[in-house]
Amino acid sequence: MSFPKTRLRRLRKNPILQKMVTETTISLDDLIMPLFVCSGSKVKKPIGSMPGNYQMSVDNIVDECKQLVDKGIKAVLLFGIPAHKDETGMVATSDDAIVQQAIKAVKKEISDIFLIADICNCEYTTHGHCGTIVNGDVDNDLTLETLALQALSFARAGVDMVAPSDMMDGRVGRIRLALDDHGFSYLPIMSYSAKYASAFYGPFREAAESAPKFGNRSSYQMNPANSDEAMREIALDIEEGADIIMVKPALSYLDVIRRAKDEFNIPIAAYNVSGEFSMVKAAAEKGWIDEKRIVREILTSIKRAGSDIILTYHARDMAEWL
Ligand code: PBG
């Protein structure tokens, strides 16, 4: 069927009809807001490279979570900035570590929130790498043990889901085993399955104080040039017990999200990362773009690509705009 019998503009003329045939919609139910918790009290320290985001002490995290839930953002991802770091990230495995304190405090005060904890060592190690260093590189199997301990401690604190972001081989399986062995069989794992070694994480590393002191993460995070390999990563994570898989970053990897959606039958999350967020904020501050429209378009594109869930620093603003 072709022109003039078919006129695609016909469906665009009436706004009510146009809405009816809209294929992709963003709901606050799909969004996860990342937050950064630090030690101290009454701390709310602006993160320069991520306007509108803060390092917050536990008391302020609780307040922030209350406000988010009131606005309709019910899922939060917690990152920790500890007072002290160590060589292997063991500081993060203690039951009174910073994220665990936040989990307990938030859960005590707020009943209808879904709390997710990021599992990784980079915020907790003195060298800023995601695991235990042996001969100048992160040792995979040693790191699995610290990750499993971190997961268990988050579970004991009452977290609703854990999200390993370290990119060690076998970590989903190791964490699943630890959780199952300790009575947490129903705690879901959202795995950062296809996480790329990306320059888009730049602002986050200021936020989480987690930049590597030497080298980079390319011996464990993925090469941005590869998408076949992403499918292998995802397949392995599903086999190991991941409940949700994630592609990260989002915008430069929409093709990977779409491939994952087509190849696997599992919920997909995408992380609209710090660099993607900060570029929008910077251009908006300069008055070069219409922030509201751009953010809507970006989040819609990530969903259209096939993502069910979006982790985004725009979540708070979206709650105001939707
Ligand atoms: C920790 C982690 C990172 C991000 C999420 N978890 C940083 C990194 O891998 O260097 C990035 C998030 C963002 O840029 O918004 N491994």
Boltz pocket constraint, residues with backbone or C-beta under 6 A from the ligand:
constraints:
  - pocket:
      binder: B
      contacts: [[A, 118], [A, 120], [A, 122], [A, 130], [A, 165], [A, 166], [A, 200], [A, 201], [A, 202], [A, 203], [A, 204], [A, 205], [A, 210], [A, 272], [A, 273], [A, 274], [A, 275]]
      max_distance: 6.0
